[in-house]
Amino acid sequence: MALKTLIEYIAKSLVDHPDQVDVNEIEGEKTTILELKVAEDDLGKIIGRHGRTAKAMRTVINAAATKESKRAVLEILEGDDRNNSN
């Protein structure tokens, strides 16, 4: 299963606005960076209490990436960075 698909599935299962879940995958030679954006009011659901949900998601993608002899990094982005051009 692709890491991007895995994170999308997990995130959409957790949030109230699954249509606003956006995952951007940046492939490197040994590392894959996954940028996760969700609706602002869903950010707390993704991070969880004391970051437990985010930590669990990172553990799952690292396990999946290890199968492919890669390293995976999950970045949870706050807000919409495309609108912050000022």
N, C-alpha and C positions, 0 to 999 in steps of 0.2 A: 504494500500500500504506500502510495506517495505521501511524503511528510506533509505537504500542503493540504492534501485531501483529509488526512488524519486530523490536523489542527482545525480545519474548517468544520469537520463533523463534531468534534468535541465542543468547540466554541458555540456553534449553532444550537447544540443541545442545552447549553447553559444559559443563554441570553433570552431576553424578552423580544428582541428585534433581530431575528436571524437573517433577515434580508439585508441588514447593515453590516454584517460580518465580512471583512475583506482581509485576505491573506496574500501577501506578496512574498514570493520565494526568490531568494538571490543565491544562485548556485556558485560555489567556488570549487576548487580542485579537491580539497579535503573537508571543507566546512560549508554547510548550508545555513543561511540566515533566513528566518521566517519572521516577517513583520505582520503583526496582528492588529487590526483596527476594528473597533466595535463602537456602537452608539455610546455617547457619553454617559447615559444613565445605566448602561450595562457594564461599565468598566469595573465596578465593585464586584460583580458576579464573576468576572474573569479572574480578577486578582484574588478574591477570597479573603477570609479572615487571616490576618498576619501573613498574607501571600501564599497560603497553603494550596489554593487551587492552581495558581500560576506555577508553583514549584512542582506540583503533580503533573501538569501538562508538559513541563520541561523534562521531567523524568521519563515520561512516555515517549516523547520524540527522540530523546537521547538513546533510549533502548532500541527504537526503530532504526535510527541512524547507525547505530553500532552494527546492526545486521549487515549494513551496506559498507562497513569500514569507513564511515564518515563521522563527522561531528556536527551537531545541530545546535543552533542558538535561536531561542524564541525571544523576540522583542515585542513587548506590548506597548503600542504607541497611544499616547493620550491625545484626544482631540483630532482634528483633521489638519495635518501638516500642510496640505496643499493650499489652504486658505490663509496661512500665516506668512504671506510674502512681504509684509511691512516690517 
